[in-house]
């Protein structure tokens, strides 16, 4: 589920991370480092 549609205050970077874990996701994190990089970017947006 795209939580940004329900909660528009969610930053785009965090929404992108959450979309990787949604049901029916077609894109997955290959490594933990990829996840950490995206989380660092999302944190910077907060």
mmCIF entry with sequence, helices, sheets and N, C-alpha, C, O atoms, coordinates in Angstrom:
data_MODEL
# 
_entry.id   MODEL 
# 
_entity.id                         1 
_entity.type                       polymer 
_entity.pdbx_number_of_molecules   1 
# 
_entity_poly.entity_id                      1 
_entity_poly.type                           'polypeptide(L)' 
_entity_poly.nstd_linkage                   no 
_entity_poly.nstd_monomer                   no 
_entity_poly.pdbx_seq_one_letter_code       
;(UNK)(UNK)(UNK)(UNK)(UNK)(UNK)(UNK)(UNK)(UNK)(UNK)(UNK)(UNK)(UNK)(UNK)(UNK)(UNK)
(UNK)(UNK)(UNK)(UNK)(UNK)(UNK)(UNK)(UNK)(UNK)(UNK)(UNK)(UNK)(UNK)(UNK)(UNK)(UNK)
(UNK)(UNK)(UNK)(UNK)(UNK)(UNK)(UNK)(UNK)(UNK)(UNK)(UNK)(UNK)(UNK)(UNK)
;
_entity_poly.pdbx_seq_one_letter_code_can   XXXXXXXXXXXXXXXXXXXXXXXXXXXXXXXXXXXXXXXXXXXXXX 
_entity_poly.pdbx_strand_id                 A 
# 
loop_
_entity_poly_seq.entity_id 
_entity_poly_seq.num 
_entity_poly_seq.mon_id 
_entity_poly_seq.hetero 
1 1  UNK n 
1 2  UNK n 
1 3  UNK n 
1 4  UNK n 
1 5  UNK n 
1 6  UNK n 
1 7  UNK n 
1 8  UNK n 
1 9  UNK n 
1 10 UNK n 
1 11 UNK n 
1 12 UNK n 
1 13 UNK n 
1 14 UNK n 
1 15 UNK n 
1 16 UNK n 
1 17 UNK n 
1 18 UNK n 
1 19 UNK n 
1 20 UNK n 
1 21 UNK n 
1 22 UNK n 
1 23 UNK n 
1 24 UNK n 
1 25 UNK n 
1 26 UNK n 
1 27 UNK n 
1 28 UNK n 
1 29 UNK n 
1 30 UNK n 
1 31 UNK n 
1 32 UNK n 
1 33 UNK n 
1 34 UNK n 
1 35 UNK n 
1 36 UNK n 
1 37 UNK n 
1 38 UNK n 
1 39 UNK n 
1 40 UNK n 
1 41 UNK n 
1 42 UNK n 
1 43 UNK n 
1 44 UNK n 
1 45 UNK n 
1 46 UNK n 
# 
_struct_asym.id          A 
_struct_asym.entity_id   1 
# 
loop_
_struct_conf.conf_type_id 
_struct_conf.id 
_struct_conf.pdbx_PDB_helix_id 
_struct_conf.beg_label_comp_id 
_struct_conf.beg_label_asym_id 
_struct_conf.beg_label_seq_id 
_struct_conf.pdbx_beg_PDB_ins_code 
_struct_conf.end_label_comp_id 
_struct_conf.end_label_asym_id 
_struct_conf.end_label_seq_id 
_struct_conf.pdbx_end_PDB_ins_code 
_struct_conf.beg_auth_comp_id 
_struct_conf.beg_auth_asym_id 
_struct_conf.beg_auth_seq_id 
_struct_conf.end_auth_comp_id 
_struct_conf.end_auth_asym_id 
_struct_conf.end_auth_seq_id 
_struct_conf.pdbx_PDB_helix_class 
_struct_conf.details 
_struct_conf.pdbx_PDB_helix_length 
HELX_P HELX_P1 AA1 UNK A 3  ? UNK A 6  ? UNK A 3  UNK A 6  1 ? 4  
HELX_P HELX_P2 AA2 UNK A 12 ? UNK A 19 ? UNK A 12 UNK A 19 1 ? 8  
HELX_P HELX_P3 AA3 UNK A 32 ? UNK A 45 ? UNK A 32 UNK A 45 1 ? 14 
# 
_struct_conf_type.id          HELX_P 
_struct_conf_type.criteria    ? 
_struct_conf_type.reference   ? 
# 
loop_
_atom_site.group_PDB 
_atom_site.id 
_atom_site.type_symbol 
_atom_site.label_atom_id 
_atom_site.label_alt_id 
_atom_site.label_comp_id 
_atom_site.label_asym_id 
_atom_site.label_entity_id 
_atom_site.label_seq_id 
_atom_site.pdbx_PDB_ins_code 
_atom_site.Cartn_x 
_atom_site.Cartn_y 
_atom_site.Cartn_z 
_atom_site.occupancy 
_atom_site.B_iso_or_equiv 
_atom_site.pdbx_formal_charge 
_atom_site.auth_seq_id 
_atom_site.auth_comp_id 
_atom_site.auth_asym_id 
_atom_site.auth_atom_id 
_atom_site.pdbx_PDB_model_num 
ATOM 1   N N  . UNK A 1 1  ? 0.845  -1.182 0.000  1.00 0.00 ? 1  UNK A N  1 
ATOM 2   C CA . UNK A 1 1  ? 0.000  0.000  0.000  1.00 0.00 ? 1  UNK A CA 1 
ATOM 3   C C  . UNK A 1 1  ? 0.884  1.237  0.000  1.00 0.00 ? 1  UNK A C  1 
ATOM 4   O O  . UNK A 1 1  ? 1.899  1.291  0.694  1.00 0.00 ? 1  UNK A O  1 
ATOM 5   N N  . UNK A 1 2  ? 0.501  2.188  -0.754 1.00 0.00 ? 2  UNK A N  1 
ATOM 6   C CA . UNK A 1 2  ? 1.216  3.456  -0.804 1.00 0.00 ? 2  UNK A CA 1 
ATOM 7   C C  . UNK A 1 2  ? 0.702  4.341  0.335  1.00 0.00 ? 2  UNK A C  1 
ATOM 8   O O  . UNK A 1 2  ? -0.345 4.977  0.212  1.00 0.00 ? 2  UNK A O  1 
ATOM 9   N N  . UNK A 1 3  ? 1.441  4.374  1.431  1.00 0.00 ? 3  UNK A N  1 
ATOM 10  C CA . UNK A 1 3  ? 0.999  5.132  2.603  1.00 0.00 ? 3  UNK A CA 1 
ATOM 11  C C  . UNK A 1 3  ? 0.970  6.629  2.354  1.00 0.00 ? 3  UNK A C  1 
ATOM 12  O O  . UNK A 1 3  ? 0.272  7.360  3.057  1.00 0.00 ? 3  UNK A O  1 
ATOM 13  N N  . UNK A 1 4  ? 1.721  7.097  1.358  1.00 0.00 ? 4  UNK A N  1 
ATOM 14  C CA . UNK A 1 4  ? 1.739  8.527  1.060  1.00 0.00 ? 4  UNK A CA 1 
ATOM 15  C C  . UNK A 1 4  ? 0.363  9.013  0.607  1.00 0.00 ? 4  UNK A C  1 
ATOM 16  O O  . UNK A 1 4  ? 0.022  10.181 0.798  1.00 0.00 ? 4  UNK A O  1 
ATOM 17  N N  . UNK A 1 5  ? -0.425 8.122  0.009  1.00 0.00 ? 5  UNK A N  1 
ATOM 18  C CA . UNK A 1 5  ? -1.775 8.508  -0.406 1.00 0.00 ? 5  UNK A CA 1 
ATOM 19  C C  . UNK A 1 5  ? -2.680 8.718  0.803  1.00 0.00 ? 5  UNK A C  1 
ATOM 20  O O  . UNK A 1 5  ? -3.574 9.563  0.775  1.00 0.00 ? 5  UNK A O  1 
ATOM 21  N N  . UNK A 1 6  ? -2.446 7.945  1.869  1.00 0.00 ? 6  UNK A N  1 
ATOM 22  C CA . UNK A 1 6  ? -3.256 8.063  3.074  1.00 0.00 ? 6  UNK A CA 1 
ATOM 23  C C  . UNK A 1 6  ? -2.714 9.158  3.991  1.00 0.00 ? 6  UNK A C  1 
ATOM 24  O O  . UNK A 1 6  ? -3.473 9.922  4.587  1.00 0.00 ? 6  UNK A O  1 
ATOM 25  N N  . UNK A 1 7  ? -1.380 9.216  4.090  1.00 0.00 ? 7  UNK A N  1 
ATOM 26  C CA . UNK A 1 7  ? -0.708 10.199 4.947  1.00 0.00 ? 7  UNK A CA 1 
ATOM 27  C C  . UNK A 1 7  ? 0.223  11.053 4.094  1.00 0.00 ? 7  UNK A C  1 
ATOM 28  O O  . UNK A 1 7  ? 1.404  10.726 3.972  1.00 0.00 ? 7  UNK A O  1 
ATOM 29  N N  . UNK A 1 8  ? -0.266 12.127 3.506  1.00 0.00 ? 8  UNK A N  1 
ATOM 30  C CA . UNK A 1 8  ? 0.559  12.925 2.589  1.00 0.00 ? 8  UNK A CA 1 
ATOM 31  C C  . UNK A 1 8  ? 1.757  13.599 3.251  1.00 0.00 ? 8  UNK A C  1 
ATOM 32  O O  . UNK A 1 8  ? 2.635  14.097 2.546  1.00 0.00 ? 8  UNK A O  1 
ATOM 33  N N  . UNK A 1 9  ? 1.823  13.630 4.575  1.00 0.00 ? 9  UNK A N  1 
ATOM 34  C CA . UNK A 1 9  ? 2.949  14.257 5.243  1.00 0.00 ? 9  UNK A CA 1 
ATOM 35  C C  . UNK A 1 9  ? 4.194  13.370 5.279  1.00 0.00 ? 9  UNK A C  1 
ATOM 36  O O  . UNK A 1 9  ? 5.263  13.832 5.677  1.00 0.00 ? 9  UNK A O  1 
ATOM 37  N N  . UNK A 1 10 ? 4.073  12.096 4.869  1.00 0.00 ? 10 UNK A N  1 
ATOM 38  C CA . UNK A 1 10 ? 5.226  11.198 4.820  1.00 0.00 ? 10 UNK A CA 1 
ATOM 39  C C  . UNK A 1 10 ? 6.172  11.695 3.717  1.00 0.00 ? 10 UNK A C  1 
ATOM 40  O O  . UNK A 1 10 ? 5.742  11.893 2.580  1.00 0.00 ? 10 UNK A O  1 
ATOM 41  N N  . UNK A 1 11 ? 7.445  11.895 4.043  1.00 0.00 ? 11 UNK A N  1 
ATOM 42  C CA . UNK A 1 11 ? 8.406  12.340 3.032  1.00 0.00 ? 11 UNK A CA 1 
ATOM 43  C C  . UNK A 1 11 ? 8.569  11.300 1.918  1.00 0.00 ? 11 UNK A C  1 
ATOM 44  O O  . UNK A 1 11 ? 8.382  10.103 2.140  1.00 0.00 ? 11 UNK A O  1 
ATOM 45  N N  . UNK A 1 12 ? 8.914  11.764 0.743  1.00 0.00 ? 12 UNK A N  1 
ATOM 46  C CA . UNK A 1 12 ? 9.038  10.886 -0.423 1.00 0.00 ? 12 UNK A CA 1 
ATOM 47  C C  . UNK A 1 12 ? 10.085 9.791  -0.210 1.00 0.00 ? 12 UNK A C  1 
ATOM 48  O O  . UNK A 1 12 ? 9.866  8.643  -0.599 1.00 0.00 ? 12 UNK A O  1 
ATOM 49  N N  . UNK A 1 13 ? 11.210 10.132 0.397  1.00 0.00 ? 13 UNK A N  1 
ATOM 50  C CA . UNK A 1 13 ? 12.266 9.143  0.623  1.00 0.00 ? 13 UNK A CA 1 
ATOM 51  C C  . UNK A 1 13 ? 11.816 8.013  1.527  1.00 0.00 ? 13 UNK A C  1 
ATOM 52  O O  . UNK A 1 13 ? 12.102 6.847  1.253  1.00 0.00 ? 13 UNK A O  1 
ATOM 53  N N  . UNK A 1 14 ? 11.117 8.343  2.596  1.00 0.00 ? 14 UNK A N  1 
ATOM 54  C CA . UNK A 1 14 ? 10.617 7.315  3.508  1.00 0.00 ? 14 UNK A CA 1 
ATOM 55  C C  . UNK A 1 14 ? 9.546  6.476  2.828  1.00 0.00 ? 14 UNK A C  1 
ATOM 56  O O  . UNK A 1 14 ? 9.487  5.263  3.030  1.00 0.00 ? 14 UNK A O  1 
ATOM 57  N N  . UNK A 1 15 ? 8.715  7.098  2.039  1.00 0.00 ? 15 UNK A N  1 
ATOM 58  C CA . UNK A 1 15 ? 7.688  6.358  1.308  1.00 0.00 ? 15 UNK A CA 1 
ATOM 59  C C  . UNK A 1 15 ? 8.324  5.358  0.341  1.00 0.00 ? 15 UNK A C  1 
ATOM 60  O O  . UNK A 1 15 ? 7.828  4.242  0.185  1.00 0.00 ? 15 UNK A O  1 
ATOM 61  N N  . UNK A 1 16 ? 9.407  5.753  -0.299 1.00 0.00 ? 16 UNK A N  1 
ATOM 62  C CA . UNK A 1 16 ? 10.106 4.857  -1.227 1.00 0.00 ? 16 UNK A CA 1 
ATOM 63  C C  . UNK A 1 16 ? 10.632 3.630  -0.487 1.00 0.00 ? 16 UNK A C  1 
ATOM 64  O O  . UNK A 1 16 ? 10.547 2.515  -1.003 1.00 0.00 ? 16 UNK A O  1 
ATOM 65  N N  . UNK A 1 17 ? 11.179 3.823  0.725  1.00 0.00 ? 17 UNK A N  1 
ATOM 66  C CA . UNK A 1 17 ? 11.664 2.699  1.524  1.00 0.00 ? 17 UNK A CA 1 
ATOM 67  C C  . UNK A 1 17 ? 10.502 1.792  1.895  1.00 0.00 ? 17 UNK A C  1 
ATOM 68  O O  . UNK A 1 17 ? 10.602 0.573  1.762  1.00 0.00 ? 17 UNK A O  1 
ATOM 69  N N  . UNK A 1 18 ? 9.411  2.365  2.355  1.00 0.00 ? 18 UNK A N  1 
ATOM 70  C CA . UNK A 1 18 ? 8.254  1.569  2.773  1.00 0.00 ? 18 UNK A CA 1 
ATOM 71  C C  . UNK A 1 18 ? 7.645  0.788  1.615  1.00 0.00 ? 18 UNK A C  1 
ATOM 72  O O  . UNK A 1 18 ? 7.131  -0.313 1.812  1.00 0.00 ? 18 UNK A O  1 
ATOM 73  N N  . UNK A 1 19 ? 7.697  1.346  0.417  1.00 0.00 ? 19 UNK A N  1 
ATOM 74  C CA . UNK A 1 19 ? 7.127  0.662  -0.749 1.00 0.00 ? 19 UNK A CA 1 
ATOM 75  C C  . UNK A 1 19 ? 7.871  -0.638 -1.069 1.00 0.00 ? 19 UNK A C  1 
ATOM 76  O O  . UNK A 1 19 ? 7.297  -1.545 -1.671 1.00 0.00 ? 19 UNK A O  1 
ATOM 77  N N  . UNK A 1 20 ? 9.142  -0.734 -0.672 1.00 0.00 ? 20 UNK A N  1 
ATOM 78  C CA . UNK A 1 20 ? 9.893  -1.970 -0.883 1.00 0.00 ? 20 UNK A CA 1 
ATOM 79  C C  . UNK A 1 20 ? 9.323  -3.121 -0.053 1.00 0.00 ? 20 UNK A C  1 
ATOM 80  O O  . UNK A 1 20 ? 9.546  -4.287 -0.380 1.00 0.00 ? 20 UNK A O  1 
ATOM 81  N N  . UNK A 1 21 ? 8.592  -2.805 1.015  1.00 0.00 ? 21 UNK A N  1 
ATOM 82  C CA . UNK A 1 21 ? 8.067  -3.826 1.919  1.00 0.00 ? 21 UNK A CA 1 
ATOM 83  C C  . UNK A 1 21 ? 6.563  -4.022 1.780  1.00 0.00 ? 21 UNK A C  1 
ATOM 84  O O  . UNK A 1 21 ? 5.960  -4.762 2.557  1.00 0.00 ? 21 UNK A O  1 
ATOM 85  N N  . UNK A 1 22 ? 5.954  -3.368 0.803  1.00 0.00 ? 22 UNK A N  1 
ATOM 86  C CA . UNK A 1 22 ? 4.512  -3.506 0.629  1.00 0.00 ? 22 UNK A CA 1 
ATOM 87  C C  . UNK A 1 22 ? 4.180  -4.801 -0.100 1.00 0.00 ? 22 UNK A C  1 
ATOM 88  O O  . UNK A 1 22 ? 5.019  -5.383 -0.788 1.00 0.00 ? 22 UNK A O  1 
ATOM 89  N N  . UNK A 1 23 ? 2.956  -5.228 0.064  1.00 0.00 ? 23 UNK A N  1 
ATOM 90  C CA . UNK A 1 23 ? 2.500  -6.441 -0.616 1.00 0.00 ? 23 UNK A CA 1 
ATOM 91  C C  . UNK A 1 23 ? 2.511  -6.202 -2.123 1.00 0.00 ? 23 UNK A C  1 
ATOM 92  O O  . UNK A 1 23 ? 2.050  -5.165 -2.599 1.00 0.00 ? 23 UNK A O  1 
ATOM 93  N N  . UNK A 1 24 ? 3.023  -7.139 -2.843 1.00 0.00 ? 24 UNK A N  1 
ATOM 94  C CA . UNK A 1 24 ? 3.066  -7.028 -4.290 1.00 0.00 ? 24 UNK A CA 1 
ATOM 95  C C  . UNK A 1 24 ? 4.228  -6.202 -4.809 1.00 0.00 ? 24 UNK A C  1 
ATOM 96  O O  . UNK A 1 24 ? 4.250  -5.833 -5.983 1.00 0.00 ? 24 UNK A O  1 
ATOM 97  N N  . UNK A 1 25 ? 5.193  -5.909 -3.949 1.00 0.00 ? 25 UNK A N  1 
ATOM 98  C CA . UNK A 1 25 ? 6.357  -5.127 -4.383 1.00 0.00 ? 25 UNK A CA 1 
ATOM 99  C C  . UNK A 1 25 ? 7.144  -5.909 -5.427 1.00 0.00 ? 25 UNK A C  1 
ATOM 100 O O  . UNK A 1 25 ? 7.331  -7.120 -5.308 1.00 0.00 ? 25 UNK A O  1 
ATOM 101 N N  . UNK A 1 26 ? 7.596  -5.198 -6.444 1.00 0.00 ? 26 UNK A N  1 
ATOM 102 C CA . UNK A 1 26 ? 8.390  -5.841 -7.492 1.00 0.00 ? 26 UNK A CA 1 
ATOM 103 C C  . UNK A 1 26 ? 9.869  -5.518 -7.355 1.00 0.00 ? 26 UNK A C  1 
ATOM 104 O O  . UNK A 1 26 ? 10.702 -6.119 -8.034 1.00 0.00 ? 26 UNK A O  1 
ATOM 105 N N  . UNK A 1 27 ? 10.200 -4.580 -6.486 1.00 0.00 ? 27 UNK A N  1 
ATOM 106 C CA . UNK A 1 27 ? 11.583 -4.187 -6.258 1.00 0.00 ? 27 UNK A CA 1 
ATOM 107 C C  . UNK A 1 27 ? 11.940 -4.523 -4.822 1.00 0.00 ? 27 UNK A C  1 
ATOM 108 O O  . UNK A 1 27 ? 11.205 -4.190 -3.893 1.00 0.00 ? 27 UNK A O  1 
ATOM 109 N N  . UNK A 1 28 ? 13.072 -5.185 -4.650 1.00 0.00 ? 28 UNK A N  1 
ATOM 110 C CA . UNK A 1 28 ? 13.508 -5.579 -3.322 1.00 0.00 ? 28 UNK A CA 1 
ATOM 111 C C  . UNK A 1 28 ? 14.922 -5.073 -3.080 1.00 0.00 ? 28 UNK A C  1 
ATOM 112 O O  . UNK A 1 28 ? 15.659 -4.783 -4.022 1.00 0.00 ? 28 UNK A O  1 
ATOM 113 N N  . UNK A 1 29 ? 15.291 -4.970 -1.816 1.00 0.00 ? 29 UNK A N  1 
ATOM 114 C CA . UNK A 1 29 ? 16.667 -4.624 -1.471 1.00 0.00 ? 29 UNK A CA 1 
ATOM 115 C C  . UNK A 1 29 ? 17.527 -5.869 -1.603 1.00 0.00 ? 29 UNK A C  1 
ATOM 116 O O  . UNK A 1 29 ? 17.206 -6.920 -1.049 1.00 0.00 ? 29 UNK A O  1 
ATOM 117 N N  . UNK A 1 30 ? 18.620 -5.744 -2.340 1.00 0.00 ? 30 UNK A N  1 
ATOM 118 C CA . UNK A 1 30 ? 19.542 -6.866 -2.509 1.00 0.00 ? 30 UNK A CA 1 
ATOM 119 C C  . UNK A 1 30 ? 20.443 -7.020 -1.290 1.00 0.00 ? 30 UNK A C  1 
ATOM 120 O O  . UNK A 1 30 ? 20.802 -8.137 -0.919 1.00 0.00 ? 30 UNK A O  1 
ATOM 121 N N  . UNK A 1 31 ? 20.811 -5.897 -0.662 1.00 0.00 ? 31 UNK A N  1 
ATOM 122 C CA . UNK A 1 31 ? 21.700 -5.928 0.496  1.00 0.00 ? 31 UNK A CA 1 
ATOM 123 C C  . UNK A 1 31 ? 21.178 -4.981 1.567  1.00 0.00 ? 31 UNK A C  1 
ATOM 124 O O  . UNK A 1 31 ? 20.359 -4.101 1.303  1.00 0.00 ? 31 UNK A O  1 
ATOM 125 N N  . UNK A 1 32 ? 21.669 -5.183 2.766  1.00 0.00 ? 32 UNK A N  1 
ATOM 126 C CA . UNK A 1 32 ? 21.333 -4.296 3.871  1.00 0.00 ? 32 UNK A CA 1 
ATOM 127 C C  . UNK A 1 32 ? 21.890 -2.912 3.602  1.00 0.00 ? 32 UNK A C  1 
ATOM 128 O O  . UNK A 1 32 ? 21.294 -1.916 4.011  1.00 0.00 ? 32 UNK A O  1 
ATOM 129 N N  . UNK A 1 33 ? 23.020 -2.835 2.925  1.00 0.00 ? 33 UNK A N  1 
ATOM 130 C CA . UNK A 1 33 ? 23.653 -1.534 2.641  1.00 0.00 ? 33 UNK A CA 1 
ATOM 131 C C  . UNK A 1 33 ? 22.766 -0.667 1.764  1.00 0.00 ? 33 UNK A C  1 
ATOM 132 O O  . UNK A 1 33 ? 22.717 0.549  1.944  1.00 0.00 ? 33 UNK A O  1 
ATOM 133 N N  . UNK A 1 34 ? 22.069 -1.275 0.823  1.00 0.00 ? 34 UNK A N  1 
ATOM 134 C CA . UNK A 1 34 ? 21.128 -0.514 -0.016 1.00 0.00 ? 34 UNK A CA 1 
ATOM 135 C C  . UNK A 1 34 ? 20.010 0.072  0.843  1.00 0.00 ? 34 UNK A C  1 
ATOM 136 O O  . UNK A 1 34 ? 19.625 1.229  0.672  1.00 0.00 ? 34 UNK A O  1 
ATOM 137 N N  . UNK A 1 35 ? 19.499 -0.731 1.759  1.00 0.00 ? 35 UNK A N  1 
ATOM 138 C CA . UNK A 1 35 ? 18.451 -0.263 2.662  1.00 0.00 ? 35 UNK A CA 1 
ATOM 139 C C  . UNK A 1 35 ? 18.971 0.882  3.531  1.00 0.00 ? 35 UNK A C  1 
ATOM 140 O O  . UNK A 1 35 ? 18.287 1.891  3.707  1.00 0.00 ? 35 UNK A O  1 
ATOM 141 N N  . UNK A 1 36 ? 20.165 0.729  4.068  1.00 0.00 ? 36 UNK A N  1 
ATOM 142 C CA . UNK A 1 36 ? 20.742 1.773  4.913  1.00 0.00 ? 36 UNK A CA 1 
ATOM 143 C C  . UNK A 1 36 ? 20.955 3.078  4.144  1.00 0.00 ? 36 UNK A C  1 
ATOM 144 O O  . UNK A 1 36 ? 20.712 4.159  4.681  1.00 0.00 ? 36 UNK A O  1 
ATOM 145 N N  . UNK A 1 37 ? 21.401 2.983  2.908  1.00 0.00 ? 37 UNK A N  1 
ATOM 146 C CA . UNK A 1 37 ? 21.593 4.190  2.089  1.00 0.00 ? 37 UNK A CA 1 
ATOM 147 C C  . UNK A 1 37 ? 20.266 4.928  1.909  1.00 0.00 ? 37 UNK A C  1 
ATOM 148 O O  . UNK A 1 37 ? 20.199 6.148  2.064  1.00 0.00 ? 37 UNK A O  1 
ATOM 149 N N  . UNK A 1 38 ? 19.221 4.182  1.584  1.00 0.00 ? 38 UNK A N  1 
ATOM 150 C CA . UNK A 1 38 ? 17.908 4.809  1.401  1.00 0.00 ? 38 UNK A CA 1 
ATOM 151 C C  . UNK A 1 38 ? 17.374 5.392  2.704  1.00 0.00 ? 38 UNK A C  1 
ATOM 152 O O  . UNK A 1 38 ? 16.748 6.452  2.703  1.00 0.00 ? 38 UNK A O  1 
ATOM 153 N N  . UNK A 1 39 ? 17.622 4.698  3.820  1.00 0.00 ? 39 UNK A N  1 
ATOM 154 C CA . UNK A 1 39 ? 17.168 5.212  5.113  1.00 0.00 ? 39 UNK A CA 1 
ATOM 155 C C  . UNK A 1 39 ? 17.925 6.485  5.498  1.00 0.00 ? 39 UNK A C  1 
ATOM 156 O O  . UNK A 1 39 ? 17.347 7.398  6.088  1.00 0.00 ? 39 UNK A O  1 
ATOM 157 N N  . UNK A 1 40 ? 19.207 6.546  5.168  1.00 0.00 ? 40 UNK A N  1 
ATOM 158 C CA . UNK A 1 40 ? 19.978 7.752  5.450  1.00 0.00 ? 40 UNK A CA 1 
ATOM 159 C C  . UNK A 1 40 ? 19.431 8.940  4.647  1.00 0.00 ? 40 UNK A C  1 
ATOM 160 O O  . UNK A 1 40 ? 19.332 10.054 5.163  1.00 0.00 ? 40 UNK A O  1 
ATOM 161 N N  . UNK A 1 41 ? 19.083 8.693  3.395  1.00 0.00 ? 41 UNK A N  1 
ATOM 162 C CA . UNK A 1 41 ? 18.501 9.759  2.568  1.00 0.00 ? 41 UNK A CA 1 
ATOM 163 C C  . UNK A 1 41 ? 17.149 10.197 3.129  1.00 0.00 ? 41 UNK A C  1 
ATOM 164 O O  . UNK A 1 41 ? 16.845 11.388 3.174  1.00 0.00 ? 41 UNK A O  1 
ATOM 165 N N  . UNK A 1 42 ? 16.342 9.225  3.555  1.00 0.00 ? 42 UNK A N  1 
ATOM 166 C CA . UNK A 1 42 ? 15.028 9.543  4.113  1.00 0.00 ? 42 UNK A CA 1 
ATOM 167 C C  . UNK A 1 42 ? 15.181 10.323 5.409  1.00 0.00 ? 42 UNK A C  1 
ATOM 168 O O  . UNK A 1 42 ? 14.415 11.249 5.674  1.00 0.00 ? 42 UNK A O  1 
ATOM 169 N N  . UNK A 1 43 ? 16.153 9.957  6.208  1.00 0.00 ? 43 UNK A N  1 
ATOM 170 C CA . UNK A 1 43 ? 16.396 10.671 7.462  1.00 0.00 ? 43 UNK A CA 1 
ATOM 171 C C  . UNK A 1 43 ? 16.830 12.107 7.204  1.00 0.00 ? 43 UNK A C  1 
ATOM 172 O O  . UNK A 1 43 ? 16.440 13.018 7.934  1.00 0.00 ? 43 UNK A O  1 
ATOM 173 N N  . UNK A 1 44 ? 17.625 12.307 6.185  1.00 0.00 ? 44 UNK A N  1 
ATOM 174 C CA . UNK A 1 44 ? 18.085 13.649 5.850  1.00 0.00 ? 44 UNK A CA 1 
ATOM 175 C C  . UNK A 1 44 ? 16.909 14.554 5.444  1.00 0.00 ? 44 UNK A C  1 
ATOM 176 O O  . UNK A 1 44 ? 16.958 15.769 5.636  1.00 0.00 ? 44 UNK A O  1 
ATOM 177 N N  . UNK A 1 45 ? 15.863 13.953 4.889  1.00 0.00 ? 45 UNK A N  1 
ATOM 178 C CA . UNK A 1 45 ? 14.677 14.730 4.471  1.00 0.00 ? 45 UNK A CA 1 
ATOM 179 C C  . UNK A 1 45 ? 13.796 15.148 5.636  1.00 0.00 ? 45 UNK A C  1 
ATOM 180 O O  . UNK A 1 45 ? 12.965 16.046 5.500  1.00 0.00 ? 45 UNK A O  1 
ATOM 181 N N  . UNK A 1 46 ? 13.976 14.494 6.792  1.00 0.00 ? 46 UNK A N  1 
ATOM 182 C CA . UNK A 1 46 ? 13.139 14.821 7.952  1.00 0.00 ? 46 UNK A CA 1 
ATOM 183 C C  . UNK A 1 46 ? 13.613 16.059 8.584  1.00 0.00 ? 46 UNK A C  1 
ATOM 184 O O  . UNK A 1 46 ? 13.039 16.503 9.578  1.00 0.00 ? 46 UNK A O  1 
# 
